[in-house]
Amino acid sequence: MLKIYEAENQFDAQLVLDKLLSADLEAVMKGQFLSGAIGELPTAGLITVWLVHPDDESKGQIIVEEFESHKRHTNPPQKCPGCSEIIEGNFILCWNCGDELPEIAKSF
């Protein structure tokens, strides 16, 4: 196995894991049950995502880099095409109706 991502929190780790799995890469998350020990343990590297097959590293690294790039990018609020609800720029789905927001979805 090969560590591909050290997450700031469990949410980021789960998003990366889901992206890797949806790209047909075998991956697992480790350390998610240690988050209750924050304060007793250092937070850096606590929650990680690992590729089961190390030869998938290049494909996995592209996915991680896209995630990190999207995480740093802040989009302006936009109107949902499905229900016209105004959605903040850090979301890719409408919280009201679940529709995908087209501009953000293209960037990730």
MDTraj code that builds the backbone (N, CA, C; nanometers):
import mdtraj as md
import numpy as np

residues = "MET LEU LYS ILE TYR GLU ALA GLU ASN GLN PHE ASP ALA GLN LEU VAL LEU ASP LYS LEU LEU SER ALA ASP LEU GLU ALA VAL MET LYS GLY GLN PHE LEU SER GLY ALA ILE GLY GLU LEU PRO THR ALA GLY LEU ILE THR VAL TRP LEU VAL HIS PRO ASP ASP GLU SER LYS GLY GLN ILE ILE VAL GLU GLU PHE GLU SER HIS LYS ARG HIS THR ASN PRO PRO GLN LYS CYS PRO GLY CYS SER GLU ILE ILE GLU GLY ASN PHE ILE LEU CYS TRP ASN CYS GLY ASP GLU LEU PRO GLU ILE ALA LYS SER PHE".split()
xyz = np.array([
    [0.0844, -0.1186, 0.0000],
    [0.0000, 0.0000, 0.0000],
    [0.0882, 0.1239, 0.0000],
    [0.0286, 0.2341, -0.0501],
    [0.1018, 0.3589, -0.0636],
    [0.0164, 0.4739, -0.0121],
    [0.0719, 0.5524, 0.0815],
    [-0.0010, 0.6691, 0.1316],
    [-0.0041, 0.7739, 0.0223],
    [-0.1256, 0.8198, -0.0130],
    [-0.1421, 0.9155, -0.1212],
    [-0.1876, 1.0523, -0.0710],
    [-0.2464, 1.0578, 0.0521],
    [-0.3017, 1.1851, 0.0989],
    [-0.3055, 1.1905, 0.2510],
    [-0.2584, 1.3023, 0.3067],
    [-0.2738, 1.3322, 0.4495],
    [-0.3775, 1.4423, 0.4602],
    [-0.4869, 1.4137, 0.5250],
    [-0.6001, 1.5060, 0.5296],
    [-0.5953, 1.5981, 0.6503],
    [-0.6519, 1.7165, 0.6331],
    [-0.6684, 1.8097, 0.7451],
    [-0.7807, 1.7641, 0.8365],
    [-0.8772, 1.6918, 0.7775],
    [-0.9925, 1.6444, 0.8549],
    [-1.0533, 1.5230, 0.7837],
    [-1.1473, 1.4603, 0.8503],
    [-1.2074, 1.3392, 0.7958],
    [-1.2924, 1.3678, 0.6725],
    [-1.3499, 1.4857, 0.6642],
    [-1.4329, 1.5199, 0.5484],
    [-1.3487, 1.5236, 0.4208],
    [-1.2330, 1.5900, 0.4278],
    [-1.1446, 1.5953, 0.3117],
    [-1.0968, 1.4548, 0.2737],
    [-1.0621, 1.3755, 0.3733],
    [-1.0170, 1.2390, 0.3457],
    [-1.1259, 1.1592, 0.2756],
    [-1.2493, 1.1741, 0.3208],
    [-1.3599, 1.1001, 0.2589],
    [-1.3832, 1.1455, 0.1152],
    [-1.3720, 1.2753, 0.0891],
    [-1.3893, 1.3258, -0.0473],
    [-1.2812, 1.2705, -0.1402],
    [-1.1568, 1.2699, -0.0939],
    [-1.0476, 1.2149, -0.1748],
    [-1.0688, 1.0656, -0.1958],
    [-1.1036, 0.9946, -0.0908],
    [-1.1289, 0.8508, -0.1020],
    [-1.2390, 0.8232, -0.2040],
    [-1.3475, 0.8981, -0.1967],
    [-1.4582, 0.8788, -0.2910],
    [-1.4150, 0.9043, -0.4351],
    [-1.3339, 1.0085, -0.4557],
    [-1.2845, 1.0383, -0.5901],
    [-1.1959, 0.9250, -0.6425],
    [-1.1085, 0.8734, -0.5571],
    [-1.0220, 0.7637, -0.5978],
    [-1.1036, 0.6392, -0.6322],
    [-1.2002, 0.6076, -0.5485],
    [-1.2837, 0.4903, -0.5726],
    [-1.3659, 0.5060, -0.6999],
    [-1.4157, 0.6274, -0.7255],
    [-1.4956, 0.6490, -0.8469],
    [-1.4092, 0.6421, -0.9727],
    [-1.2781, 0.6559, -0.9577],
    [-1.1852, 0.6401, -1.0702],
    [-1.1366, 0.4952, -1.0805],
    [-1.2049, 0.4046, -1.0111],
    [-1.1722, 0.2612, -1.0117],
    [-1.0346, 0.2300, -0.9551],
    [-0.9916, 0.3110, -0.8578],
    [-0.8680, 0.2827, -0.7857],
    [-0.9055, 0.2267, -0.6492],
    [-0.8387, 0.1209, -0.6082],
    [-0.8634, 0.0652, -0.4750],
    [-0.7902, 0.1509, -0.3728],
    [-0.8656, 0.2012, -0.2749],
    [-0.8070, 0.2887, -0.1733],
    [-0.8794, 0.2682, -0.0413],
    [-0.8095, 0.3031, 0.0672],
    [-0.8668, 0.2934, 0.2014],
    [-0.8285, 0.4178, 0.2816],
    [-0.9118, 0.4495, 0.3800],
    [-0.8821, 0.5584, 0.4725],
    [-0.8335, 0.4962, 0.6026],
    [-0.7314, 0.5568, 0.6607],
    [-0.6803, 0.5117, 0.7905],
    [-0.6788, 0.6298, 0.8866],
    [-0.7006, 0.6009, 1.0128],
    [-0.6906, 0.7023, 1.1165],
    [-0.8189, 0.7766, 1.1470],
    [-0.9264, 0.7466, 1.0757],
    [-1.0505, 0.8209, 1.0980],
    [-1.1058, 0.8020, 1.2389],
    [-1.0729, 0.6936, 1.3028],
    [-1.1221, 0.6699, 1.4375],
    [-1.0333, 0.7329, 1.5441],
    [-0.9218, 0.7908, 1.5025],
    [-0.8316, 0.8569, 1.5962],
    [-0.8672, 1.0036, 1.6175],
    [-0.9621, 1.0556, 1.5412],
    [-0.9944, 1.1984, 1.5513],
    [-1.0438, 1.2366, 1.6904],
    [-1.0957, 1.1440, 1.7661],
    [-1.1376, 1.1719, 1.9025],
    [-1.0211, 1.1985, 1.9959],
    [-0.9012, 1.1633, 1.9518],
    [-0.7827, 1.1836, 2.0345],
    [-0.7120, 1.3154, 2.0032],
    [-0.7721, 1.3969, 1.9152],
    [-0.7100, 1.5261, 1.8839],
    [-0.6982, 1.6058, 2.0128],
    [-0.5841, 1.6620, 2.0346],
    [-0.5519, 1.7285, 2.1604],
    [-0.4522, 1.6446, 2.2388],
    [-0.4660, 1.5146, 2.2262],
    [-0.3720, 1.4217, 2.2884],
    [-0.2658, 1.3779, 2.1883],
    [-0.3052, 1.3742, 2.0604],
    [-0.2141, 1.3347, 1.9531],
    [-0.1928, 1.4536, 1.8596],
    [-0.0798, 1.4600, 1.7915],
    [-0.0619, 1.5658, 1.6919],
    [-0.1603, 1.5441, 1.5764],
    [-0.2136, 1.6529, 1.5217],
    [-0.3150, 1.6393, 1.4169],
    [-0.2544, 1.6103, 1.2795],
    [-0.1318, 1.6498, 1.2549],
    [-0.0699, 1.6287, 1.1242],
    [-0.0573, 1.4798, 1.0937],
    [-0.1088, 1.4407, 0.9798],
    [-0.0969, 1.3024, 0.9359],
    [-0.1841, 1.2040, 1.0095],
    [-0.2779, 1.2526, 1.0868],
    [-0.3633, 1.1637, 1.1660],
    [-0.4577, 1.0825, 1.0778],
    [-0.5210, 1.1480, 0.9810],
    [-0.6148, 1.0808, 0.8914],
    [-0.5516, 1.0787, 0.7524],
    [-0.5367, 0.9587, 0.6977],
    [-0.4680, 0.9424, 0.5703],
    [-0.5500, 0.8565, 0.4744],
    [-0.5185, 0.8699, 0.3460],
    [-0.5788, 0.7862, 0.2423],
    [-0.4658, 0.7116, 0.1731],
    [-0.4868, 0.5834, 0.1539],
    [-0.3841, 0.4952, 0.0981],
    [-0.4367, 0.4259, -0.0268],
    [-0.3497, 0.4132, -0.1267],
    [-0.3793, 0.3321, -0.2443],
    [-0.3397, 0.1881, -0.2147],
    [-0.4264, 0.0948, -0.2487],
    [-0.3963, -0.0462, -0.2265],
    [-0.2845, -0.0921, -0.3207],
    [-0.2868, -0.0420, -0.4445],
    [-0.1868, -0.0812, -0.5441],
    [-0.0938, 0.0372, -0.5713],
    [0.0303, 0.0310, -0.5264],
    [0.1239, 0.1424, -0.5442],
    [0.1444, 0.1840, -0.6896],
    [0.1231, 0.0923, -0.7844],
    [0.1416, 0.1283, -0.9251],
    [0.0331, 0.2238, -0.9758],
    [-0.0693, 0.2524, -0.8955],
    [-0.1729, 0.3503, -0.9302],
    [-0.1357, 0.4916, -0.8847],
    [-0.0113, 0.5102, -0.8377],
    [0.0283, 0.6377, -0.7786],
    [0.0090, 0.7564, -0.8725],
    [0.0497, 0.7450, -0.9968],
    [0.0412, 0.8613, -1.0866],
    [-0.1036, 0.9030, -1.1100],
    [-0.1913, 0.8082, -1.1308],
    [-0.3340, 0.8394, -1.1494],
    [-0.3940, 0.8958, -1.0206],
    [-0.3574, 0.8380, -0.9080],
    [-0.4070, 0.8854, -0.7789],
    [-0.3573, 1.0246, -0.7454],
    [-0.2323, 1.0527, -0.7789],
    [-0.1748, 1.1843, -0.7500],
    [-0.2466, 1.2937, -0.8282],
    [-0.2867, 1.2650, -0.9511],
    [-0.3621, 1.3621, -1.0311],
    [-0.4941, 1.3953, -0.9625],
    [-0.5608, 1.2948, -0.9103],
    [-0.6891, 1.3152, -0.8412],
    [-0.6686, 1.3991, -0.7159],
    [-0.5645, 1.3698, -0.6390],
    [-0.5358, 1.4463, -0.5173],
    [-0.5027, 1.5914, -0.5522],
    [-0.4220, 1.6127, -0.6556],
    [-0.3865, 1.7487, -0.6956],
    [-0.5087, 1.8274, -0.7411],
    [-0.6007, 1.7634, -0.8139],
    [-0.7241, 1.8292, -0.8554],
    [-0.8079, 1.8677, -0.7331],
    [-0.8144, 1.7776, -0.6362],
    [-0.8900, 1.8055, -0.5145],
    [-0.8309, 1.9246, -0.4404],
    [-0.6992, 1.9231, -0.4214],
    [-0.6323, 2.0321, -0.3504],
    [-0.6490, 2.1647, -0.4244],
    [-0.6399, 2.1613, -0.5556],
    [-0.6567, 2.2825, -0.6357],
    [-0.7979, 2.3377, -0.6203],
    [-0.8954, 2.2498, -0.6240],
    [-1.0352, 2.2919, -0.6089],
    [-1.0614, 2.3456, -0.4687],
    [-0.9979, 2.2852, -0.3704],
    [-1.0165, 2.3266, -0.2314],
    [-0.9661, 2.4690, -0.2089],
    [-0.8581, 2.5057, -0.2759],
    [-0.8023, 2.6404, -0.2613],
    [-0.8771, 2.7435, -0.3438],
    [-0.9481, 2.6975, -0.4460],
    [-1.0189, 2.7888, -0.5360],
    [-1.1554, 2.8235, -0.4769],
    [-1.1845, 2.9521, -0.4684],
    [-1.3138, 2.9953, -0.4167],
    [-1.3969, 3.0517, -0.5311],
    [-1.5100, 2.9918, -0.5556],
    [-1.6006, 3.0388, -0.6594],
    [-1.7011, 3.1358, -0.5999],
    [-1.7518, 3.2269, -0.6795],
    [-1.8556, 3.3174, -0.6308],
    [-1.9865, 3.2418, -0.6139],
    [-2.0776, 3.2952, -0.5327],
    [-2.2095, 3.2325, -0.5221],
    [-2.2763, 3.2260, -0.6597],
    [-2.3576, 3.1238, -0.6806],
    [-2.4293, 3.1127, -0.8074],
    [-2.5698, 3.0597, -0.7871],
    [-2.6515, 3.0804, -0.8870],
    [-2.7911, 3.0387, -0.8813],
    [-2.8026, 2.8949, -0.9313],
    [-2.8733, 2.8125, -0.8563],
    [-2.8954, 2.6730, -0.8945],
    [-2.9816, 2.6687, -1.0207],
    [-2.9407, 2.5875, -1.1204],
    [-3.0211, 2.5774, -1.2422],
    [-3.1540, 2.5053, -1.2198],
    [-3.1638, 2.4271, -1.1127],
    [-3.2857, 2.3503, -1.0881],
    [-3.3929, 2.4243, -1.0121],
    [-3.3512, 2.4999, -0.9074],
    [-3.4517, 2.5625, -0.8202],
    [-3.4289, 2.7112, -0.7989],
    [-3.3233, 2.7669, -0.8585],
    [-3.2890, 2.9095, -0.8488],
    [-3.2422, 2.9534, -0.7109],
    [-3.2105, 2.8601, -0.6234],
    [-3.1566, 2.8934, -0.4923],
    [-3.0146, 2.9470, -0.5104],
    [-2.9764, 3.0473, -0.4327],
    [-2.8404, 3.0992, -0.4364],
    [-2.7528, 3.0090, -0.3500],
    [-2.6458, 2.9569, -0.4109],
    [-2.5578, 2.8607, -0.3445],
    [-2.4183, 2.9216, -0.3342],
    [-2.3581, 2.9130, -0.2152],
    [-2.2229, 2.9638, -0.1940],
    [-2.1239, 2.8912, -0.2850],
    [-2.0145, 2.9568, -0.3162],
    [-1.9192, 2.9081, -0.4148],
    [-1.8404, 2.7849, -0.3785],
    [-1.8412, 2.7424, -0.2530],
    [-1.7627, 2.6254, -0.2167],
    [-1.8410, 2.4946, -0.2270],
    [-1.9622, 2.4991, -0.2808],
    [-2.0433, 2.3786, -0.2955],
    [-2.0488, 2.3364, -0.4410],
    [-2.0637, 2.2058, -0.4649],
    [-2.0776, 2.1552, -0.6008],
    [-2.2191, 2.1047, -0.6273],
    [-2.2985, 2.0923, -0.5213],
    [-2.4380, 2.0508, -0.5336],
    [-2.5271, 2.1514, -0.4626],
    [-2.6482, 2.1671, -0.5131],
    [-2.7453, 2.2548, -0.4481],
    [-2.7933, 2.1900, -0.3189],
    [-2.7892, 2.2646, -0.2095],
    [-2.8333, 2.2101, -0.0812],
    [-2.9846, 2.1920, -0.0789],
    [-3.0568, 2.2646, -0.1638],
    [-3.2023, 2.2625, -0.1625],
    [-3.2602, 2.1471, -0.2456],
    [-3.2102, 2.1301, -0.3692],
    [-3.2701, 2.0292, -0.4575],
    [-3.1727, 1.9194, -0.4994],
    [-3.0425, 1.9368, -0.4723],
    [-2.9444, 1.8340, -0.5050],
    [-2.8875, 1.8406, -0.6453],
    [-2.9314, 1.9377, -0.7265],
    [-2.8771, 1.9507, -0.8619],
    [-2.7290, 1.9874, -0.8577],
    [-2.6569, 1.9423, -0.9595],
    [-2.5153, 1.9767, -0.9717],
    [-2.5026, 2.1183, -1.0252],
    [-2.4089, 2.1941, -0.9698],
    [-2.3842, 2.3301, -1.0157],
    [-2.2829, 2.3248, -1.1292],
    [-2.3196, 2.3662, -1.2492],
    [-2.2375, 2.3407, -1.3686],
    [-2.0982, 2.4026, -1.3674],
    [-2.0804, 2.5260, -1.3261],
    [-1.9485, 2.5883, -1.3319],
    [-1.8492, 2.5198, -1.2387],
    [-1.8910, 2.4874, -1.1199],
    [-1.8021, 2.4237, -1.0224],
    [-1.7748, 2.2799, -1.0637],
    [-1.8774, 2.2114, -1.1112],
    [-1.8600, 2.0715, -1.1486],
    [-1.7556, 2.0570, -1.2588],
    [-1.7445, 2.1550, -1.3495],
    [-1.6468, 2.1483, -1.4571],
    [-1.5046, 2.1626, -1.4035],
    [-1.4866, 2.2356, -1.2945],
    [-1.3506, 2.2595, -1.2449],
    [-1.2974, 2.1457, -1.1598],
    [-1.3799, 2.0486, -1.1237],
    [-1.3306, 1.9366, -1.0428],
    [-1.3781, 1.8089, -1.1005],
])
top = md.Topology()
chain = top.add_chain()
for i, resn in enumerate(residues, 1):
    res = top.add_residue(resn, chain, resSeq=i)
    for name in ("N", "CA", "C"):
        top.add_atom(name, md.element.get_by_symbol(name[0]), res)
traj = md.Trajectory(xyz[None], top)
